[in-house]
Amino acid sequence: MRTNYHKPQNRSRIKPKREVRFYPAGCKGKIRKMIDELKSQELVDKVGGRFKLTALVQKRLSELMQGSRPLIKDIENKSMIEIVIQEILQDKITLDDGASSESSAK
């Protein structure tokens, strides 16, 4: 007994990948500069590691988007991520990991 299998036709064509941009077309250099600032060892060491830096930036960005005021004075022509970076560099914000409160309680 022979089974007649037929091959399903692939009717959908593979579409070429489009370039996905998360920034306006003219500000590629500015984005690159911000990414380089985030990768700087000074910033990573100040916070205590890349994971902590990411957590701090994410938390502060969400606060700014919800309407919190920036802690630095010069905010003209700066994006929110630039404001967060400057707040970290000027020691205006830190990540509270709870370790300091435990050590002071002993």
Distance bins in CASP14 RR format, pairs under 12 A and 6 or more apart:
PFRMAT RR
TARGET T0000
AUTHOR 0000-0000-0000
RMODE 2
METHOD distances of the structure
MODEL  1
19 25 0 0 0 0 0 1 0 0 0 0 0
19 28 0 0 0 0 0 1 0 0 0 0 0
21 27 0 0 0 0 0 1 0 0 0 0 0
21 28 0 0 0 0 1 0 0 0 0 0 0
21 31 0 0 0 0 1 0 0 0 0 0 0
22 28 0 0 0 0 0 1 0 0 0 0 0
22 31 0 0 0 0 1 0 0 0 0 0 0
22 34 0 0 0 0 0 1 0 0 0 0 0
22 35 0 0 0 0 0 1 0 0 0 0 0
22 81 0 0 0 0 0 1 0 0 0 0 0
23 29 0 0 0 0 1 0 0 0 0 0 0
23 30 0 0 0 0 1 0 0 0 0 0 0
23 31 1 0 1 0 0 0 0 0 0 0 0
23 32 0 0 0 0 1 0 0 0 0 0 0
23 33 0 0 0 0 0 1 0 0 0 0 0
23 34 0 0 0 0 1 0 0 0 0 0 0
23 35 0 0 0 0 0 1 0 0 0 0 0
23 79 0 0 0 0 1 0 0 0 0 0 0
23 81 0 0 0 0 0 1 0 0 0 0 0
24 30 0 0 0 0 1 0 0 0 0 0 0
24 31 0 0 0 0 1 0 0 0 0 0 0
24 79 0 0 0 0 0 1 0 0 0 0 0
25 31 0 0 0 0 0 1 0 0 0 0 0
26 32 0 0 0 0 0 1 0 0 0 0 0
27 33 0 0 0 0 1 0 0 0 0 0 0
27 34 0 0 0 0 1 0 0 0 0 0 0
27 77 0 0 0 0 0 1 0 0 0 0 0
27 79 0 0 0 0 1 0 0 0 0 0 0
27 81 0 0 0 0 0 1 0 0 0 0 0
27 82 0 0 0 0 0 1 0 0 0 0 0
28 34 0 0 0 0 0 1 0 0 0 0 0
28 35 0 0 0 0 0 1 0 0 0 0 0
29 35 0 0 0 0 1 0 0 0 0 0 0
29 36 0 0 0 0 1 0 0 0 0 0 0
30 36 0 0 0 0 0 1 0 0 0 0 0
30 37 0 0 0 0 0 1 0 0 0 0 0
30 77 0 0 0 0 0 1 0 0 0 0 0
30 78 0 0 0 0 0 1 0 0 0 0 0
30 79 0 0 0 0 1 0 0 0 0 0 0
30 81 0 0 0 0 0 1 0 0 0 0 0
30 82 0 0 0 0 1 0 0 0 0 0 0
31 37 0 0 0 0 0 1 0 0 0 0 0
31 38 0 0 0 0 0 1 0 0 0 0 0
31 79 0 0 0 0 1 0 0 0 0 0 0
31 81 0 0 0 0 1 0 0 0 0 0 0
31 82 0 0 0 0 0 1 0 0 0 0 0
32 38 0 0 0 0 0 1 0 0 0 0 0
32 39 0 0 0 0 0 1 0 0 0 0 0
33 39 0 0 0 0 0 1 0 0 0 0 0
33 40 0 0 0 0 0 1 0 0 0 0 0
33 78 0 0 0 0 0 1 0 0 0 0 0
33 79 0 0 0 0 0 1 0 0 0 0 0
33 81 0 0 0 0 0 1 0 0 0 0 0
33 82 0 0 0 0 1 0 0 0 0 0 0
33 85 0 0 0 0 0 1 0 0 0 0 0
34 40 0 0 0 0 0 1 0 0 0 0 0
34 43 0 0 0 0 0 1 0 0 0 0 0
34 57 0 0 0 0 0 1 0 0 0 0 0
34 78 0 0 0 0 0 1 0 0 0 0 0
34 79 1 0 0 1 0 0 0 0 0 0 0
34 80 0 0 0 0 0 1 0 0 0 0 0
34 81 1 0 1 0 0 0 0 0 0 0 0
34 82 1 0 0 1 0 0 0 0 0 0 0
34 83 0 0 0 0 0 1 0 0 0 0 0
34 84 0 0 0 0 1 0 0 0 0 0 0
34 85 1 0 0 1 0 0 0 0 0 0 0
34 86 0 0 0 0 0 1 0 0 0 0 0
35 43 0 0 0 0 0 1 0 0 0 0 0
35 57 0 0 0 0 0 1 0 0 0 0 0
35 81 0 0 0 0 1 0 0 0 0 0 0
35 82 0 0 0 0 0 1 0 0 0 0 0
35 85 0 0 0 0 0 1 0 0 0 0 0
36 42 0 0 0 0 0 1 0 0 0 0 0
36 43 0 0 0 0 0 1 0 0 0 0 0
36 85 0 0 0 0 0 1 0 0 0 0 0
37 43 1 0 0 1 0 0 0 0 0 0 0
37 44 0 0 0 0 0 1 0 0 0 0 0
37 53 0 0 0 0 0 1 0 0 0 0 0
37 57 0 0 0 0 0 1 0 0 0 0 0
37 78 0 0 0 0 0 1 0 0 0 0 0
37 79 0 0 0 0 0 1 0 0 0 0 0
37 81 0 0 0 0 1 0 0 0 0 0 0
37 82 0 0 0 0 1 0 0 0 0 0 0
37 84 0 0 0 0 0 1 0 0 0 0 0
37 85 1 0 1 0 0 0 0 0 0 0 0
37 86 0 0 0 0 1 0 0 0 0 0 0
37 88 0 0 0 0 1 0 0 0 0 0 0
37 89 0 0 0 0 1 0 0 0 0 0 0
38 44 0 0 0 0 1 0 0 0 0 0 0
38 46 0 0 0 0 0 1 0 0 0 0 0
38 47 0 0 0 0 0 1 0 0 0 0 0
38 49 0 0 0 0 0 1 0 0 0 0 0
38 50 0 0 0 0 1 0 0 0 0 0 0
38 53 1 0 0 1 0 0 0 0 0 0 0
38 54 0 0 0 0 1 0 0 0 0 0 0
38 56 0 0 0 0 0 1 0 0 0 0 0
38 57 1 0 0 1 0 0 0 0 0 0 0
38 58 0 0 0 0 0 1 0 0 0 0 0
38 61 0 0 0 0 0 1 0 0 0 0 0
38 81 1 0 0 1 0 0 0 0 0 0 0
38 82 0 0 0 0 0 1 0 0 0 0 0
38 84 0 0 0 0 1 0 0 0 0 0 0
38 85 1 0 0 1 0 0 0 0 0 0 0
38 88 0 0 0 0 1 0 0 0 0 0 0
38 89 0 0 0 0 0 1 0 0 0 0 0
39 49 0 0 0 0 0 1 0 0 0 0 0
39 50 0 0 0 0 1 0 0 0 0 0 0
39 53 0 0 0 0 1 0 0 0 0 0 0
39 54 0 0 0 0 0 1 0 0 0 0 0
39 85 0 0 0 0 0 1 0 0 0 0 0
40 46 0 0 0 0 1 0 0 0 0 0 0
40 47 0 0 0 0 0 1 0 0 0 0 0
40 50 0 0 0 0 0 1 0 0 0 0 0
40 53 0 0 0 0 0 1 0 0 0 0 0
40 85 0 0 0 0 1 0 0 0 0 0 0
40 88 0 0 0 0 0 1 0 0 0 0 0
40 89 0 0 0 0 1 0 0 0 0 0 0
41 47 0 0 0 0 0 1 0 0 0 0 0
41 48 0 0 0 0 0 1 0 0 0 0 0
41 49 0 0 0 0 1 0 0 0 0 0 0
41 50 0 0 0 0 0 1 0 0 0 0 0
41 53 0 0 0 0 0 1 0 0 0 0 0
42 48 0 0 0 0 0 1 0 0 0 0 0
42 49 0 0 0 0 0 1 0 0 0 0 0
42 53 0 0 0 0 0 1 0 0 0 0 0
42 85 0 0 0 0 0 1 0 0 0 0 0
42 88 0 0 0 0 1 0 0 0 0 0 0
42 89 1 0 0 1 0 0 0 0 0 0 0
43 49 0 0 0 0 1 0 0 0 0 0 0
43 50 0 0 0 0 1 0 0 0 0 0 0
43 52 0 0 0 0 0 1 0 0 0 0 0
43 53 1 0 0 1 0 0 0 0 0 0 0
43 54 0 0 0 0 0 1 0 0 0 0 0
43 56 0 0 0 0 1 0 0 0 0 0 0
43 57 0 0 0 0 1 0 0 0 0 0 0
43 84 0 0 0 0 0 1 0 0 0 0 0
43 85 1 0 0 1 0 0 0 0 0 0 0
43 86 0 0 0 0 0 1 0 0 0 0 0
43 87 0 0 0 0 0 1 0 0 0 0 0
43 88 1 0 0 1 0 0 0 0 0 0 0
43 89 1 0 0 1 0 0 0 0 0 0 0
43 90 0 0 0 0 0 1 0 0 0 0 0
43 91 0 0 0 0 0 1 0 0 0 0 0
44 50 1 0 1 0 0 0 0 0 0 0 0
44 51 0 0 0 0 1 0 0 0 0 0 0
44 52 0 0 0 0 1 0 0 0 0 0 0
44 53 1 0 1 0 0 0 0 0 0 0 0
44 54 0 0 0 0 1 0 0 0 0 0 0
44 56 0 0 0 0 0 1 0 0 0 0 0
44 57 0 0 0 0 0 1 0 0 0 0 0
44 85 0 0 0 0 0 1 0 0 0 0 0
44 88 0 0 0 0 0 1 0 0 0 0 0
44 89 0 0 0 0 0 1 0 0 0 0 0
45 52 0 0 0 0 0 1 0 0 0 0 0
45 53 0 0 0 0 1 0 0 0 0 0 0
45 88 0 0 0 0 0 1 0 0 0 0 0
45 89 0 0 0 0 0 1 0 0 0 0 0
46 52 0 0 0 0 1 0 0 0 0 0 0
46 53 0 0 0 0 1 0 0 0 0 0 0
46 56 0 0 0 0 1 0 0 0 0 0 0
46 85 0 0 0 0 0 1 0 0 0 0 0
46 87 0 0 0 0 0 1 0 0 0 0 0
46 88 1 0 0 1 0 0 0 0 0 0 0
46 89 1 0 0 1 0 0 0 0 0 0 0
46 90 0 0 0 0 0 1 0 0 0 0 0
46 91 1 0 0 1 0 0 0 0 0 0 0
46 92 0 0 0 0 0 1 0 0 0 0 0
46 93 0 0 0 0 0 1 0 0 0 0 0
46 94 0 0 0 0 1 0 0 0 0 0 0
46 95 0 0 0 0 0 1 0 0 0 0 0
47 53 1 0 1 0 0 0 0 0 0 0 0
47 54 0 0 0 0 1 0 0 0 0 0 0
47 55 0 0 0 0 1 0 0 0 0 0 0
47 56 1 0 1 0 0 0 0 0 0 0 0
47 57 0 0 0 0 1 0 0 0 0 0 0
47 59 0 0 0 0 0 1 0 0 0 0 0
47 60 0 0 0 0 0 1 0 0 0 0 0
47 84 0 0 0 0 0 1 0 0 0 0 0
47 85 0 0 0 0 0 1 0 0 0 0 0
47 87 0 0 0 0 0 1 0 0 0 0 0
47 88 1 0 0 1 0 0 0 0 0 0 0
47 89 0 0 0 0 0 1 0 0 0 0 0
47 91 0 0 0 0 0 1 0 0 0 0 0
47 93 0 0 0 0 1 0 0 0 0 0 0
47 94 1 0 0 1 0 0 0 0 0 0 0
47 95 1 0 0 1 0 0 0 0 0 0 0
47 96 0 0 0 0 0 1 0 0 0 0 0
47 97 0 0 0 0 0 1 0 0 0 0 0
48 54 0 0 0 0 0 1 0 0 0 0 0
48 55 0 0 0 0 0 1 0 0 0 0 0
48 56 0 0 0 0 1 0 0 0 0 0 0
48 88 0 0 0 0 0 1 0 0 0 0 0
48 94 0 0 0 0 1 0 0 0 0 0 0
48 95 0 0 0 0 1 0 0 0 0 0 0
48 97 0 0 0 0 1 0 0 0 0 0 0
48 99 0 0 0 0 0 1 0 0 0 0 0
49 55 0 0 0 0 1 0 0 0 0 0 0
49 56 0 0 0 0 1 0 0 0 0 0 0
49 57 0 0 0 0 0 1 0 0 0 0 0
49 88 0 0 0 0 0 1 0 0 0 0 0
49 95 0 0 0 0 1 0 0 0 0 0 0
49 97 0 0 0 0 0 1 0 0 0 0 0
50 56 0 0 0 0 0 1 0 0 0 0 0
50 57 0 0 0 0 0 1 0 0 0 0 0
51 57 0 0 0 0 0 1 0 0 0 0 0
51 58 0 0 0 0 0 1 0 0 0 0 0
51 95 0 0 0 0 1 0 0 0 0 0 0
51 97 0 0 0 0 0 1 0 0 0 0 0
52 58 0 0 0 0 0 1 0 0 0 0 0
52 59 0 0 0 0 0 1 0 0 0 0 0
52 88 0 0 0 0 0 1 0 0 0 0 0
52 93 0 0 0 0 0 1 0 0 0 0 0
52 94 0 0 0 0 1 0 0 0 0 0 0
52 95 1 0 1 0 0 0 0 0 0 0 0
52 96 0 0 0 0 0 1 0 0 0 0 0
52 97 1 0 0 1 0 0 0 0 0 0 0
52 99 0 0 0 0 0 1 0 0 0 0 0
53 59 0 0 0 0 0 1 0 0 0 0 0
53 60 0 0 0 0 0 1 0 0 0 0 0
53 84 0 0 0 0 0 1 0 0 0 0 0
53 85 0 0 0 0 1 0 0 0 0 0 0
53 88 1 0 0 1 0 0 0 0 0 0 0
53 89 0 0 0 0 0 1 0 0 0 0 0
53 93 0 0 0 0 0 1 0 0 0 0 0
53 94 0 0 0 0 0 1 0 0 0 0 0
53 95 0 0 0 0 1 0 0 0 0 0 0
54 60 0 0 0 0 0 1 0 0 0 0 0
54 61 0 0 0 0 0 1 0 0 0 0 0
54 84 0 0 0 0 0 1 0 0 0 0 0
54 88 0 0 0 0 0 1 0 0 0 0 0
54 95 0 0 0 0 0 1 0 0 0 0 0
55 61 0 0 0 0 0 1 0 0 0 0 0
55 62 0 0 0 0 0 1 0 0 0 0 0
55 84 0 0 0 0 0 1 0 0 0 0 0
55 88 0 0 0 0 0 1 0 0 0 0 0
55 93 0 0 0 0 0 1 0 0 0 0 0
55 94 0 0 0 0 0 1 0 0 0 0 0
55 95 1 0 0 1 0 0 0 0 0 0 0
55 96 0 0 0 0 0 1 0 0 0 0 0
55 97 0 0 0 0 1 0 0 0 0 0 0
56 62 0 0 0 0 0 1 0 0 0 0 0
56 63 0 0 0 0 0 1 0 0 0 0 0
56 84 0 0 0 0 1 0 0 0 0 0 0
56 85 0 0 0 0 0 1 0 0 0 0 0
56 87 0 0 0 0 1 0 0 0 0 0 0
56 88 1 0 0 1 0 0 0 0 0 0 0
56 92 0 0 0 0 0 1 0 0 0 0 0
56 93 1 0 0 1 0 0 0 0 0 0 0
56 94 1 0 0 1 0 0 0 0 0 0 0
56 95 1 0 1 0 0 0 0 0 0 0 0
56 96 0 0 0 0 1 0 0 0 0 0 0
56 97 0 0 0 0 0 1 0 0 0 0 0
57 63 0 0 0 0 0 1 0 0 0 0 0
57 64 0 0 0 0 0 1 0 0 0 0 0
57 80 0 0 0 0 1 0 0 0 0 0 0
57 81 1 0 0 1 0 0 0 0 0 0 0
57 82 0 0 0 0 0 1 0 0 0 0 0
57 83 0 0 0 0 0 1 0 0 0 0 0
57 84 1 0 1 0 0 0 0 0 0 0 0
57 85 1 0 0 1 0 0 0 0 0 0 0
57 86 0 0 0 0 0 1 0 0 0 0 0
57 87 0 0 0 0 1 0 0 0 0 0 0
57 88 1 0 0 1 0 0 0 0 0 0 0
57 93 0 0 0 0 1 0 0 0 0 0 0
57 95 0 0 0 0 1 0 0 0 0 0 0
58 64 0 0 0 0 0 1 0 0 0 0 0
58 65 0 0 0 0 0 1 0 0 0 0 0
58 80 0 0 0 0 0 1 0 0 0 0 0
58 81 0 0 0 0 0 1 0 0 0 0 0
58 84 0 0 0 0 1 0 0 0 0 0 0
58 95 0 0 0 0 0 1 0 0 0 0 0
59 65 0 0 0 0 0 1 0 0 0 0 0
59 66 0 0 0 0 0 1 0 0 0 0 0
59 68 0 0 0 0 0 1 0 0 0 0 0
59 84 0 0 0 0 1 0 0 0 0 0 0
59 87 0 0 0 0 0 1 0 0 0 0 0
59 88 0 0 0 0 0 1 0 0 0 0 0
59 93 0 0 0 0 1 0 0 0 0 0 0
59 94 0 0 0 0 0 1 0 0 0 0 0
59 95 1 0 0 1 0 0 0 0 0 0 0
59 96 0 0 0 0 1 0 0 0 0 0 0
59 97 0 0 0 0 0 1 0 0 0 0 0
60 66 0 0 0 0 0 1 0 0 0 0 0
60 67 0 0 0 0 0 1 0 0 0 0 0
60 68 0 0 0 0 1 0 0 0 0 0 0
60 69 0 0 0 0 0 1 0 0 0 0 0
60 70 0 0 0 0 1 0 0 0 0 0 0
60 71 0 0 0 0 1 0 0 0 0 0 0
60 72 0 0 0 0 0 1 0 0 0 0 0
60 80 0 0 0 0 1 0 0 0 0 0 0
60 81 0 0 0 0 1 0 0 0 0 0 0
60 82 0 0 0 0 0 1 0 0 0 0 0
60 83 0 0 0 0 1 0 0 0 0 0 0
60 84 1 0 1 0 0 0 0 0 0 0 0
60 85 0 0 0 0 1 0 0 0 0 0 0
60 86 0 0 0 0 0 1 0 0 0 0 0
60 87 1 0 0 1 0 0 0 0 0 0 0
60 88 0 0 0 0 1 0 0 0 0 0 0
60 92 0 0 0 0 1 0 0 0 0 0 0
60 93 1 0 1 0 0 0 0 0 0 0 0
60 94 0 0 0 0 0 1 0 0 0 0 0
60 95 0 0 0 0 1 0 0 0 0 0 0
60 96 0 0 0 0 0 1 0 0 0 0 0
61 67 0 0 0 0 0 1 0 0 0 0 0
61 68 0 0 0 0 1 0 0 0 0 0 0
61 70 0 0 0 0 0 1 0 0 0 0 0
61 79 0 0 0 0 0 1 0 0 0 0 0
61 80 1 0 1 0 0 0 0 0 0 0 0
61 81 1 0 0 1 0 0 0 0 0 0 0
61 82 0 0 0 0 0 1 0 0 0 0 0
61 83 0 0 0 0 1 0 0 0 0 0 0
61 84 1 0 1 0 0 0 0 0 0 0 0
61 85 0 0 0 0 0 1 0 0 0 0 0
61 87 0 0 0 0 0 1 0 0 0 0 0
61 88 0 0 0 0 0 1 0 0 0 0 0
61 93 0 0 0 0 0 1 0 0 0 0 0
62 68 0 0 0 0 1 0 0 0 0 0 0
62 80 0 0 0 0 1 0 0 0 0 0 0
62 84 0 0 0 0 0 1 0 0 0 0 0
63 69 0 0 0 0 1 0 0 0 0 0 0
63 70 0 0 0 0 1 0 0 0 0 0 0
63 71 0 0 0 0 0 1 0 0 0 0 0
63 80 0 0 0 0 1 0 0 0 0 0 0
63 83 0 0 0 0 0 1 0 0 0 0 0
63 84 0 0 0 0 1 0 0 0 0 0 0
63 87 0 0 0 0 0 1 0 0 0 0 0
63 93 0 0 0 0 1 0 0 0 0 0 0
64 70 1 0 0 1 0 0 0 0 0 0 0
64 71 0 0 0 0 1 0 0 0 0 0 0
64 72 0 0 0 0 0 1 0 0 0 0 0
64 75 0 0 0 0 0 1 0 0 0 0 0
64 78 0 0 0 0 0 1 0 0 0 0 0
64 79 0 0 0 0 0 1 0 0 0 0 0
64 80 1 0 1 0 0 0 0 0 0 0 0
64 81 0 0 0 0 1 0 0 0 0 0 0
64 82 0 0 0 0 0 1 0 0 0 0 0
64 83 1 0 0 1 0 0 0 0 0 0 0
64 84 1 0 0 1 0 0 0 0 0 0 0
64 87 0 0 0 0 1 0 0 0 0 0 0
64 93 0 0 0 0 0 1 0 0 0 0 0
65 79 0 0 0 0 0 1 0 0 0 0 0
65 80 1 0 0 1 0 0 0 0 0 0 0
65 81 0 0 0 0 0 1 0 0 0 0 0
65 83 0 0 0 0 0 1 0 0 0 0 0
65 84 0 0 0 0 0 1 0 0 0 0 0
66 80 0 0 0 0 0 1 0 0 0 0 0
67 80 0 0 0 0 0 1 0 0 0 0 0
68 80 0 0 0 0 0 1 0 0 0 0 0
68 83 0 0 0 0 0 1 0 0 0 0 0
68 84 0 0 0 0 0 1 0 0 0 0 0
68 87 0 0 0 0 0 1 0 0 0 0 0
68 92 0 0 0 0 0 1 0 0 0 0 0
68 93 0 0 0 0 0 1 0 0 0 0 0
69 75 0 0 0 0 1 0 0 0 0 0 0
69 83 0 0 0 0 0 1 0 0 0 0 0
69 87 0 0 0 0 0 1 0 0 0 0 0
69 92 0 0 0 0 0 1 0 0 0 0 0
70 76 0 0 0 0 0 1 0 0 0 0 0
70 78 0 0 0 0 1 0 0 0 0 0 0
70 79 0 0 0 0 0 1 0 0 0 0 0
70 80 0 0 0 0 1 0 0 0 0 0 0
70 81 0 0 0 0 0 1 0 0 0 0 0
70 82 0 0 0 0 0 1 0 0 0 0 0
70 83 1 0 1 0 0 0 0 0 0 0 0
70 84 0 0 0 0 1 0 0 0 0 0 0
70 85 0 0 0 0 0 1 0 0 0 0 0
70 86 0 0 0 0 1 0 0 0 0 0 0
70 87 1 0 0 1 0 0 0 0 0 0 0
70 90 0 0 0 0 0 1 0 0 0 0 0
70 92 0 0 0 0 1 0 0 0 0 0 0
70 93 0 0 0 0 0 1 0 0 0 0 0
71 83 0 0 0 0 1 0 0 0 0 0 0
71 84 0 0 0 0 1 0 0 0 0 0 0
71 86 0 0 0 0 1 0 0 0 0 0 0
71 87 1 0 1 0 0 0 0 0 0 0 0
71 88 0 0 0 0 0 1 0 0 0 0 0
71 89 0 0 0 0 0 1 0 0 0 0 0
71 90 1 0 0 1 0 0 0 0 0 0 0
71 91 0 0 0 0 0 1 0 0 0 0 0
71 92 1 0 1 0 0 0 0 0 0 0 0
71 93 1 0 0 1 0 0 0 0 0 0 0
71 94 0 0 0 0 0 1 0 0 0 0 0
72 78 0 0 0 0 1 0 0 0 0 0 0
72 80 0 0 0 0 0 1 0 0 0 0 0
72 82 0 0 0 0 1 0 0 0 0 0 0
72 83 1 0 0 1 0 0 0 0 0 0 0
72 84 0 0 0 0 1 0 0 0 0 0 0
72 85 0 0 0 0 1 0 0 0 0 0 0
72 86 1 0 1 0 0 0 0 0 0 0 0
72 87 1 0 1 0 0 0 0 0 0 0 0
72 88 0 0 0 0 0 1 0 0 0 0 0
72 89 0 0 0 0 1 0 0 0 0 0 0
72 90 1 0 0 1 0 0 0 0 0 0 0
72 91 0 0 0 0 0 1 0 0 0 0 0
72 92 1 0 0 1 0 0 0 0 0 0 0
72 93 0 0 0 0 1 0 0 0 0 0 0
73 83 0 0 0 0 0 1 0 0 0 0 0
73 86 0 0 0 0 1 0 0 0 0 0 0
73 87 0 0 0 0 0 1 0 0 0 0 0
73 90 0 0 0 0 1 0 0 0 0 0 0
73 92 0 0 0 0 0 1 0 0 0 0 0
74 82 0 0 0 0 0 1 0 0 0 0 0
74 83 0 0 0 0 1 0 0 0 0 0 0
74 86 1 0 0 1 0 0 0 0 0 0 0
74 87 0 0 0 0 0 1 0 0 0 0 0
74 90 0 0 0 0 0 1 0 0 0 0 0
75 82 0 0 0 0 1 0 0 0 0 0 0
75 83 1 0 1 0 0 0 0 0 0 0 0
75 84 0 0 0 0 0 1 0 0 0 0 0
75 86 0 0 0 0 1 0 0 0 0 0 0
75 87 0 0 0 0 0 1 0 0 0 0 0
76 82 0 0 0 0 0 1 0 0 0 0 0
76 83 0 0 0 0 0 1 0 0 0 0 0
77 83 0 0 0 0 0 1 0 0 0 0 0
78 84 0 0 0 0 1 0 0 0 0 0 0
78 85 0 0 0 0 1 0 0 0 0 0 0
78 86 1 0 0 1 0 0 0 0 0 0 0
78 87 0 0 0 0 0 1 0 0 0 0 0
79 85 0 0 0 0 1 0 0 0 0 0 0
79 86 0 0 0 0 0 1 0 0 0 0 0
80 86 0 0 0 0 0 1 0 0 0 0 0
80 87 0 0 0 0 0 1 0 0 0 0 0
81 87 0 0 0 0 0 1 0 0 0 0 0
81 88 0 0 0 0 0 1 0 0 0 0 0
82 88 0 0 0 0 0 1 0 0 0 0 0
82 89 0 0 0 0 0 1 0 0 0 0 0
83 89 0 0 0 0 0 1 0 0 0 0 0
83 90 0 0 0 0 0 1 0 0 0 0 0
83 92 0 0 0 0 1 0 0 0 0 0 0
83 93 0 0 0 0 0 1 0 0 0 0 0
84 90 0 0 0 0 0 1 0 0 0 0 0
84 92 0 0 0 0 1 0 0 0 0 0 0
84 93 1 0 0 1 0 0 0 0 0 0 0
85 92 0 0 0 0 0 1 0 0 0 0 0
85 93 0 0 0 0 0 1 0 0 0 0 0
86 92 0 0 0 0 1 0 0 0 0 0 0
86 93 0 0 0 0 0 1 0 0 0 0 0
87 93 1 0 1 0 0 0 0 0 0 0 0
87 94 0 0 0 0 1 0 0 0 0 0 0
88 94 0 0 0 0 1 0 0 0 0 0 0
88 95 0 0 0 0 1 0 0 0 0 0 0
94 100 0 0 0 0 1 0 0 0 0 0 0
96 102 0 0 0 0 0 1 0 0 0 0 0
97 103 0 0 0 0 0 1 0 0 0 0 0
98 104 0 0 0 0 0 1 0 0 0 0 0
98 105 0 0 0 0 0 1 0 0 0 0 0
99 105 0 0 0 0 0 1 0 0 0 0 0
99 106 0 0 0 0 0 1 0 0 0 0 0
100 106 0 0 0 0 0 1 0 0 0 0 0
END
